[in-house]
Amino acid sequence: MEKRRIEEYEAGLVPSSKGVDRFGFVKQDNSSSADALNKNRLANEHHREERRIRKWRKMIGVGGSDWKHYVRRKPHVVKRRIRKGIPDCLRGLVWQLISGSRDLLLMNPGVYEQLVIYETSASELDIIRDISRTFPSHVFFQQRHGPGQRSLYNVLKAYSVYDRDVGYVQGMGCLAGLLLLYMSEEDAFWLLVALLKGAVHAPMEGLYLVGLPLVQQYLYQFDQLMREHLPKLGEHFTNEMINPSMYASQWFITVFTYSFPFHLALRIWDVFLYEGVKIVFQVGLALLKYCHDDLIKLHFEKLIHALRNFPEDAMNPDILLPMAYSIKVSRRLEELRDEYEKKNGKVSKSANSSGKQKQ
């Protein structure tokens, strides 16, 4: 599928073709009733979406020219609109603006091309082996050696050369794949750089360094927060010998792009890029809170399964995200970061969790 058609699916303003949803994923349910419901929903949302797009275009200006000025003048309006969801047809551009990656690209002309064409990576075989595992049900990545897989390879290879300390780790493919559905290779590369090197928020490269130091810190913080907000569930997890590494590692490593519904992952990423990693903690806590009464009845094996397979009603962004926003974690995250660092006897730059959060 050519990129223009994918953009139309992502915009959500045209019906999907048979067997493919509006995001470009092969549908599991091809029933006519599901198609009819989808068409009716799109028709009902069409005019509302057009109004939202006009507001966003006015806010960001041509090519993003008014964005920084608008953010300075009306930060609360920006935050509110991002939490409601960025219009899909503008998502790629807005993600670049709020992540700081557009500035990185402009400051480094020709660097991406140099990395892709002229440099070699020690991780090339690992990247090639994993390419087909990234969004295997999406039409852009399904064709072996097709444009999607080539673009994904290029971005991951370029990053593995750009940051040889990190190189390539499998979870990075989910991040790069998601970005490529909304922007060019070069744009996706610089957004990956912005995330891992900390262009706006604290650097996240510790998610992929040897030993996964930032993952370990995040899991410690999450476990403490879970026990503070949901003490009965925390006690139940202790009794069943459940710890966050058994179910929450992928939440942080892939920022919910792995195994979570795509429409929910997109809404989380809108907020994640603007407000920082705290939204991952908030969504995780909200999921456990929503399913609390069911989880507390389960024993080890069924509990592990439930924690890796949340029910469909728990994945509704219009229910889950407001619940997540209501959970205040920023100050406590900083306290728990300091506690973790003292406990481990050092302060790690890559394990600086919460960073400067937008309030």
MODANOR-V379112 format. One record per residue. N is the residue number from 1. RES is the residue in one letter. PSI is psi in degrees with one decimal (NA if undefined). Layout:
BEGIN
((N,RES,PSI) (N,RES,PSI))
END
This chain:
BEGIN
((1,M,127.2) (2,E,156.7) (3,K,-34.6) (4,R,-41.6) (5,R,-38.5) (6,I,-40.8) (7,E,-36.8) (8,E,-41.3) (9,Y,-44.8) (10,E,-32.9) (11,A,-23.9) (12,G,17.1) (13,L,4.0) (14,V,148.1) (15,P,151.1) (16,S,152.9) (17,S,166.4) (18,K,127.9) (19,G,-3.5) (20,V,132.5) (21,D,-179.7) (22,R,-12.8) (23,F,-6.1) (24,G,8.1) (25,F,142.8) (26,V,127.3) (27,K,141.6) (28,Q,-31.4) (29,D,111.5) (30,N,20.7) (31,S,150.2) (32,S,-32.4) (33,S,-38.4) (34,A,-41.0) (35,D,-42.2) (36,A,-43.3) (37,L,-40.4) (38,N,-43.1) (39,K,-41.4) (40,N,-41.1) (41,R,-43.3) (42,L,-39.5) (43,A,-40.7) (44,N,-30.9) (45,E,-12.6) (46,H,-51.4) (47,H,-38.3) (48,R,-40.4) (49,E,-38.2) (50,E,-39.2) (51,R,-40.8) (52,R,-40.0) (53,I,-41.1) (54,R,-42.5) (55,K,-43.9) (56,W,-40.1) (57,R,-39.0) (58,K,-35.2) (59,M,-39.9) (60,I,-21.9) (61,G,179.4) (62,V,118.8) (63,G,17.0) (64,G,13.5) (65,S,-27.1) (66,D,0.4) (67,W,-55.0) (68,K,-38.6) (69,H,-42.6) (70,Y,-40.7) (71,V,-40.1) (72,R,-39.3) (73,R,-40.5) (74,K,63.3) (75,P,-33.5) (76,H,-34.1) (77,V,-44.2) (78,V,-47.5) (79,K,-43.5) (80,R,-43.5) (81,R,-36.1) (82,I,-40.7) (83,R,-26.7) (84,K,-16.8) (85,G,129.0) (86,I,133.9) (87,P,135.5) (88,D,-37.0) (89,C,-14.6) (90,L,-1.2) (91,R,-46.1) (92,G,-47.2) (93,L,-46.5) (94,V,-40.1) (95,W,-40.5) (96,Q,-36.8) (97,L,-44.8) (98,I,-19.1) (99,S,-16.8) (100,G,2.3) (101,S,-28.1) (102,R,-39.6) (103,D,-40.2) (104,L,-43.2) (105,L,-45.1) (106,L,-28.6) (107,M,-9.6) (108,N,58.9) (109,P,135.2) (110,G,-8.7) (111,V,-44.1) (112,Y,-46.2) (113,E,-40.3) (114,Q,-44.8) (115,L,-39.6) (116,V,-43.5) (117,I,-41.1) (118,Y,-12.2) (119,E,155.8) (120,T,151.7) (121,S,140.1) (122,A,-12.3) (123,S,6.0) (124,E,-43.5) (125,L,-38.3) (126,D,-40.9) (127,I,-46.7) (128,I,-40.8) (129,R,-34.1) (130,D,-11.5) (131,I,-46.7) (132,S,-11.7) (133,R,-8.9) (134,T,117.0) (135,F,57.9) (136,P,-19.2) (137,S,7.5) (138,H,135.7) (139,V,-28.5) (140,F,-27.6) (141,F,0.9) (142,Q,-34.8) (143,Q,123.4) (144,R,124.8) (145,H,17.3) (146,G,-179.0) (147,P,-37.3) (148,G,-47.7) (149,Q,-35.6) (150,R,-43.2) (151,S,-42.3) (152,L,-43.4) (153,Y,-46.1) (154,N,-45.1) (155,V,-46.2) (156,L,-39.1) (157,K,-43.8) (158,A,-42.2) (159,Y,-37.8) (160,S,-26.3) (161,V,-41.4) (162,Y,-40.0) (163,D,85.0) (164,R,-18.4) (165,D,-39.7) (166,V,-45.4) (167,G,-122.5) (168,Y,133.1) (169,V,144.1) (170,Q,-42.2) (171,G,-19.7) (172,M,-25.1) (173,G,-35.8) (174,C,-41.4) (175,L,-50.5) (176,A,-39.5) (177,G,-44.1) (178,L,-45.3) (179,L,-37.3) (180,L,-19.5) (181,L,-9.5) (182,Y,-3.3) (183,M,173.2) (184,S,169.5) (185,E,-51.2) (186,E,-42.0) (187,D,-42.4) (188,A,-40.1) (189,F,-48.0) (190,W,-26.6) (191,L,-36.4) (192,L,-41.4) (193,V,-45.9) (194,A,-41.6) (195,L,-52.2) (196,L,-29.3) (197,K,-9.9) (198,G,53.7) (199,A,-34.3) (200,V,-50.7) (201,H,-177.1) (202,A,142.7) (203,P,145.6) (204,M,15.2) (205,E,-21.9) (206,G,-14.0) (207,L,-23.9) (208,Y,-1.8) (209,L,162.9) (210,V,129.8) (211,G,-5.8) (212,L,55.8) (213,P,-37.3) (214,L,-33.1) (215,V,-43.5) (216,Q,-40.5) (217,Q,-45.9) (218,Y,-41.0) (219,L,-37.9) (220,Y,-46.9) (221,Q,-43.6) (222,F,-42.0) (223,D,-43.1) (224,Q,-43.5) (225,L,-42.3) (226,M,-40.9) (227,R,-27.2) (228,E,-41.0) (229,H,-31.0) (230,L,67.4) (231,P,-37.9) (232,K,-39.9) (233,L,-38.9) (234,G,-42.9) (235,E,-40.6) (236,H,-42.1) (237,F,-39.5) (238,T,-45.4) (239,N,-34.1) (240,E,4.4) (241,M,44.7) (242,I,129.0) (243,N,159.6) (244,P,-26.5) (245,S,-19.1) (246,M,-17.6) (247,Y,-21.3) (248,A,-8.7) (249,S,-45.2) (250,Q,-27.3) (251,W,-44.5) (252,F,-40.6) (253,I,-36.3) (254,T,3.7) (255,V,51.7) (256,F,11.1) (257,T,-14.5) (258,Y,115.5) (259,S,-2.5) (260,F,150.6) (261,P,136.9) (262,F,-40.5) (263,H,-31.3) (264,L,-43.0) (265,A,-40.2) (266,L,-44.8) (267,R,-38.2) (268,I,-42.1) (269,W,-35.4) (270,D,-48.9) (271,V,-40.6) (272,F,-46.3) (273,L,-27.0) (274,Y,-40.7) (275,E,-14.9) (276,G,-174.3) (277,V,-12.1) (278,K,-28.3) (279,I,-28.4) (280,V,-42.6) (281,F,-44.7) (282,Q,-43.3) (283,V,-41.6) (284,G,-44.6) (285,L,-39.5) (286,A,-39.4) (287,L,-46.1) (288,L,-37.5) (289,K,-43.5) (290,Y,-38.1) (291,C,10.5) (292,H,-52.8) (293,D,-31.0) (294,D,-42.9) (295,L,-36.7) (296,I,-12.7) (297,K,-11.5) (298,L,151.6) (299,H,176.8) (300,F,-62.7) (301,E,-47.1) (302,K,-29.9) (303,L,-44.6) (304,I,-44.6) (305,H,-43.8) (306,A,-36.6) (307,L,-17.6) (308,R,-5.4) (309,N,76.6) (310,F,148.5) (311,P,156.0) (312,E,-38.3) (313,D,-24.5) (314,A,-16.6) (315,M,13.2) (316,N,112.5) (317,P,-29.2) (318,D,-15.9) (319,I,-47.2) (320,L,-44.1) (321,L,-43.9) (322,P,-36.9) (323,M,-41.0) (324,A,-44.1) (325,Y,-27.7) (326,S,-11.4) (327,I,112.0) (328,K,121.9) (329,V,-11.8) (330,S,-54.9) (331,R,-42.2) (332,R,-34.6) (333,L,-42.4) (334,E,-42.5) (335,E,-42.3) (336,L,-32.3) (337,R,-48.5) (338,D,-40.5) (339,E,-42.4) (340,Y,-43.1) (341,E,-41.4) (342,K,-40.3) (343,K,-32.4) (344,N,3.2) (345,G,12.2) (346,K,163.5) (347,V,116.9) (348,S,125.2) (349,K,-40.6) (350,S,-15.1) (351,A,29.9) (352,N,100.0) (353,S,-60.7) (354,S,-27.7) (355,G,-156.0) (356,K,104.6) (357,Q,145.2) (358,K,129.7) (359,Q,NA))
END
